[in-house]
Structures are given as C-alpha cells and as structure tokens.
Amino acid sequence: MIGAISQTRADGSLTLELPPSAASIAERAAERARQAAERIPEAPKANTQAPRQQIAASAGRTTRASYPSRGQSNPSERVVGRLGQIERTAVIYRSNSSKSAKLSSVPAGTYLAIQGETGTWYGILMADGSLGYLHKQNVKVLDYQVVSNGAPVQTQPNYAPLTGDYNDGLPASKTAYFRGDTQSLFREAYRYLGIPYHFGGNAVNGIDCSAFVMDVFQTCGYPLPRHSSDQTAYGLAVPKDQLQPGDRLYFGNQATRNISHTGLYIGNGYFIHASSAAHGVAVSHLSQPLYQRMYICARR
C-alpha cells in the first residue's frame, strides 16, 4: 500500500505505510524482474482524510529533517521527510528518469514522505530506506513532517575489510577515520535537508558542501577541515565499487584531480550533499551524468 493512512494512534498521529523499495524489486527472480519493471500494478484507493500535524512512517531511516518538529512527543521518533500529497495519478520510478523501471502507480490523494530532490524530481522514501523518484509537478508539498521509530533497513554487499593498501593518488590515512554510529551521521545530515546552498556559507540560511560535511562529522565527534580538498587526508581511500553508508565522497575535475565538491554516501548509489544545482541540501544519485563525470574519490 502506498501512502495510505492505516492507523490512528491515541496521540492523534497517523501511520503512513511506505512504498515498496527499489532494492526489493531488484532482488526478484531474473525471469520476473523484467515483467515487474514493465507492469504498473493497480494502486489502492487513496485515503483522502486530512493529515494531522504528525504522520508516522512504518519503515525508513530514523533521521530528522531541517524543518521544525511539530507535534512530535516521542523522543525516540525521528523525522524522515516532508509530507507530500499526490495531486494527479503519477508513477514512482527507480531513478530520476522516466526511462527507468516503474515501481508503482499512485492515485491522486496519496500521501508520501519526500526525502530529497534533484532537478524536477522528488526523492520518495521507500520501505527499506532507499528512494524512488516522482515528478515534482505531480506532488503538493505539505507543511507536515513524517516521523519514524523503526530501524532503517540497508542491504550492502559483504566486502572484505579495507587494509589501507588501496591508493587513489590523493592524501589518505591508513586507518578508517570515522568509527562511530553511521546512523548518527544520517540523523544529523537529514537535519539539513532543504537548507539553501550558499558558497562559503555555514549557517541555517545557507551552507556549502564542505561546511555541510564538516558540520555533520563535527557534531558526531569527528572534526574535519573546512575545505573539501583538505578533508581527503582523513580516512581510508575507498574504491568506488566498495562504497558503504557513511563514506565521504569527493568530486571535481577528473583530469587535474582538483576537488571542488563533497557529500555523504547513504547507500544504494545515493548521497546527501549541499548542492548548488539543487539550490540546497538534497539527495542525489551517483549515476547522474554530472556526478559520474566529476567523481574522484571516497574516504571512510
């Protein structure tokens, strides 16, 4: 069920069931995957009951957004996104392209948790904490938060521990720099969602990419330099095909290896960053041409 209000709690909040994840579809048997990608299942009738000030998600990352918590009384709950409502029947896609797999059709009136944006697309929180994508023109953003007290689900390949022998030609350390709770990074990072991008900024009215990464790690007890080009000296060099949630990503001119941008990897190809292209802190995907062209290295 997608975005259906399924439960009313004693405190007046409602439960929002999240869409199925892209990862769960990808894991289906090979002979069924193509059919699943091509078929848009019939969506259930939306519940058009007016939303309360707090909507609870049944699954997803336990993170907070930058907008204020309204009506949140349980300290164990975390904001996982902003509430959106479908204005016309629309399709959730696996990536920010209409050519990607169609995950589901959603009818007008459906409620969704918006967790990021890129260009003309909103990133929609899925049941395992990954993102689906929906055209912005189909969604009305509401002034309500979506909260969760469930544990995030993040499937990752089982890689052998890095030894520090990998060398990408840029400064790095021989041991991992961050040794804390990855979810604490995500909780802090998602507080910044929606804060405007401002080059050289480091405040709620504007922040740039290196200040965003610096502040997130600083809050979690791991200080980093202010400039992204200096941050690479902190942490193990990580091959791109072995990225794990919590790794720092660095972008720039691949020819000169000059670093000009950074972000925090959150899994399944997605990362959160202060983006000049998105005009603020948002979630993007490494498959986007811009980031494929600019990707340089990662640090753990």
C-alpha positions in Angstrom: 0.0 0.0 0.0 1.4 3.4 -0.9 0.9 6.4 1.3 -2.3 5.1 2.8 -3.2 6.3 6.3 -3.6 2.9 8.0 -3.7 3.6 11.7 -4.7 6.4 14.1 -2.8 6.4 17.4 -4.0 7.6 20.8 -2.0 10.8 20.5 -3.8 11.7 17.3 -0.9 10.9 14.9 -1.4 8.7 11.9 0.6 5.8 10.4 1.8 6.2 6.8 2.7 3.0 5.1 5.7 3.5 2.8 6.1 2.3 -0.9 8.0 -1.0 -1.6 11.7 -0.4 -2.1 13.6 -0.5 -5.4 16.0 -3.0 -3.8 13.2 -5.5 -3.1 12.2 -5.3 -6.7 15.7 -5.8 -7.9 16.1 -8.9 -5.8 13.2 -10.7 -7.5 14.0 -13.7 -9.7 15.5 -12.7 -13.0 12.7 -14.0 -15.1 10.2 -11.9 -13.1 12.2 -8.7 -12.9 11.6 -7.5 -16.4 7.9 -8.1 -16.1 7.7 -6.3 -12.8 9.6 -3.3 -14.2 7.2 -3.1 -17.2 4.0 -3.6 -15.2 2.4 -0.8 -13.2 0.3 -2.5 -10.5 -3.1 -1.1 -9.7 -2.8 1.1 -6.6 -5.2 1.0 -3.8 -7.8 3.8 -3.4 -6.2 6.7 -1.5 -7.5 7.8 1.9 -8.3 11.5 1.5 -8.7 12.2 5.2 -6.9 15.4 6.1 -3.5 14.8 7.6 -2.7 15.6 11.1 0.4 17.6 12.1 2.4 14.4 12.6 2.4 11.4 10.3 4.3 8.2 11.4 6.1 6.1 8.8 6.0 2.3 9.2 9.6 2.0 8.0 12.6 4.1 6.9 15.6 5.9 8.1 15.5 7.2 11.7 16.5 10.7 10.7 15.5 14.3 11.2 14.8 17.0 8.6 15.7 20.7 8.9 12.2 21.9 9.3 10.8 22.1 12.8 9.2 19.2 14.6 5.5 19.9 15.0 3.5 17.8 17.5 6.4 15.3 18.0 6.1 14.0 21.5 8.0 10.7 21.5 11.8 11.4 21.8 12.6 8.1 20.1 10.9 9.1 16.9 12.8 10.9 14.1 11.7 12.9 11.2 12.3 11.0 7.9 11.0 13.5 5.4 8.4 16.1 4.5 4.8 15.1 3.8 3.6 15.3 0.2 0.3 14.6 -1.4 -0.2 13.4 -5.0 -2.4 15.8 -7.0 -2.9 13.6 -10.0 -2.2 9.9 -10.8 1.6 9.5 -11.1 4.3 6.9 -11.3 7.2 6.3 -8.9 10.4 5.4 -10.8 13.5 3.6 -9.7 15.7 6.6 -10.6 15.2 10.2 -11.7 14.4 9.2 -15.3 11.1 8.3 -16.9 13.1 5.6 -18.8 13.9 3.7 -15.5 11.8 1.0 -14.0 8.3 1.9 -12.9 7.9 0.9 -9.2 4.2 1.8 -8.8 1.3 4.0 -9.9 0.0 6.3 -7.2 -3.5 7.9 -7.3 -4.5 11.4 -6.5 -4.8 12.0 -2.8 -2.0 9.6 -1.8 0.4 10.7 0.9 4.2 10.2 0.6 7.3 11.0 2.5 9.6 13.3 0.5 13.2 12.8 1.5 15.1 14.7 -1.2 15.0 16.4 -4.5 17.1 16.6 -7.7 16.1 18.8 -10.6 12.5 18.2 -11.5 12.2 15.1 -9.3 11.4 14.4 -5.6 13.1 11.5 -3.9 10.3 9.4 -2.2 11.2 7.3 0.9 10.6 3.6 0.3 10.0 0.9 2.8 13.7 -0.1 3.2 15.0 3.4 3.4 16.0 3.7 -0.3 14.5 6.3 -2.7 12.0 6.1 -5.5 11.5 9.2 -7.8 8.4 11.2 -8.7 8.0 14.2 -10.9 7.6 17.4 -8.8 4.7 18.6 -10.9 2.6 15.7 -9.5 3.2 16.4 -5.8 1.9 19.1 -3.5 4.4 19.6 -0.6 2.5 19.9 2.8 3.7 21.7 5.9 3.9 18.5 7.9 6.7 16.1 9.0 6.9 12.4 8.6 8.4 10.6 11.6 9.6 7.0 12.2 10.7 5.0 15.2 11.6 2.0 13.1 15.1 0.8 12.4 16.4 1.5 8.9 17.0 -1.4 6.5 20.1 -1.0 4.3 21.3 -4.0 2.3 25.0 -3.8 1.4 27.4 -6.3 -0.2 29.7 -8.1 2.2 33.2 -6.7 1.3 36.4 -7.8 2.9 37.7 -5.1 5.3 39.9 -2.5 3.6 43.5 -2.8 4.5 44.7 0.7 3.7 46.6 -0.5 0.7 44.3 1.0 -1.9 45.8 4.2 -3.3 43.8 6.7 -5.5 46.7 9.2 -5.7 45.3 11.7 -3.1 46.1 12.1 0.6 44.6 9.5 2.8 45.2 7.7 6.1 46.0 4.0 6.7 43.0 3.5 9.0 39.3 4.4 8.9 38.7 7.9 10.4 35.0 7.6 11.4 34.4 4.7 13.9 31.1 5.8 15.3 27.5 5.0 14.6 26.6 5.5 10.9 23.0 6.2 11.8 24.1 9.1 13.9 25.6 10.6 10.8 22.4 10.2 8.9 20.3 11.6 11.7 22.5 14.7 11.8 22.7 15.0 8.0 19.0 14.9 7.4 18.5 17.9 9.8 19.9 20.0 6.9 17.5 18.9 4.2 16.1 21.9 2.5 18.7 24.4 3.8 19.7 26.7 0.9 23.0 26.3 -0.8 25.4 29.3 -0.3 29.0 29.2 -1.4 31.1 29.9 1.7 28.1 29.6 4.0 27.9 27.7 7.2 24.5 28.7 8.7 20.8 27.8 8.6 20.2 30.5 5.9 22.9 29.0 3.6 25.6 26.4 3.6 28.1 24.9 1.1 29.1 21.3 0.5 32.3 21.2 2.6 30.7 23.0 5.5 27.8 20.6 5.4 30.1 17.5 5.6 32.4 19.2 8.2 29.4 20.1 10.5 27.8 16.7 10.3 31.0 14.9 11.3 32.0 17.6 13.9 28.6 17.1 15.6 29.3 13.4 15.8 32.7 14.0 17.3 34.9 13.7 14.2 36.3 17.1 13.2 37.3 17.7 9.6 39.0 20.6 7.8 36.8 23.3 6.3 37.8 22.7 2.7 36.9 19.6 0.8 40.4 19.3 -0.8 41.9 19.1 2.7 39.3 16.5 4.0 40.6 13.7 1.9 43.6 13.3 4.2 41.2 12.0 6.9 40.3 8.4 6.4 40.9 5.3 4.3 40.7 5.5 0.5 37.7 3.5 -0.7 37.3 2.0 -4.2 34.1 3.2 -5.8 32.7 -0.3 -6.1 33.1 -0.8 -2.3 31.3 2.3 -1.0 29.4 1.8 2.2 26.9 4.1 4.0 28.8 6.8 5.9 31.7 7.1 3.4 32.6 10.6 2.3 32.5 11.3 -1.5 34.7 13.8 -3.3 34.1 15.3 -6.7 35.9 17.7 -9.0 38.0 17.9 -12.2 39.0 14.3 -13.0 41.8 15.5 -15.3 43.5 17.7 -12.7 42.2 15.8 -9.6 41.2 19.1 -8.2 38.5 18.6 -5.6 35.6 21.1 -5.5 32.6 19.2 -4.1 31.8 16.6 -1.4 28.9 14.7 0.1 27.9 11.8 2.4 27.1 8.4 0.9 23.9 6.9 2.3 23.7 3.7 0.3 22.3 2.2 -2.9 24.1 4.8 -5.0 22.5 7.8 -3.2 24.3 10.5 -1.3 23.3 13.7 0.5 25.1 16.9 -0.1 24.7 20.7 -0.2 24.1 21.1 -3.9 24.4 24.3 -6.0 22.4 22.5 -8.8 19.6 21.7 -6.4 19.9 25.0 -4.6 20.2 23.4 -1.2 20.9 20.3 0.8 19.4 17.4 -1.2 19.8 13.7 -2.1 21.3 12.8 -5.5 22.5 9.6 -7.2 25.9 8.7 -8.4 24.5 7.6 -11.8 23.6 11.2 -12.7 25.9 12.3 -15.6 27.3 15.3 -13.6 28.5 13.1 -10.7 29.8 10.4 -13.0 31.8 13.0 -14.7 33.1 14.6 -11.5 33.6 11.7 -9.2 37.2 11.5 -7.9 37.4 9.5 -4.6 35.9 8.4 -1.3 37.1 8.3 2.3 35.9 6.2 5.2 
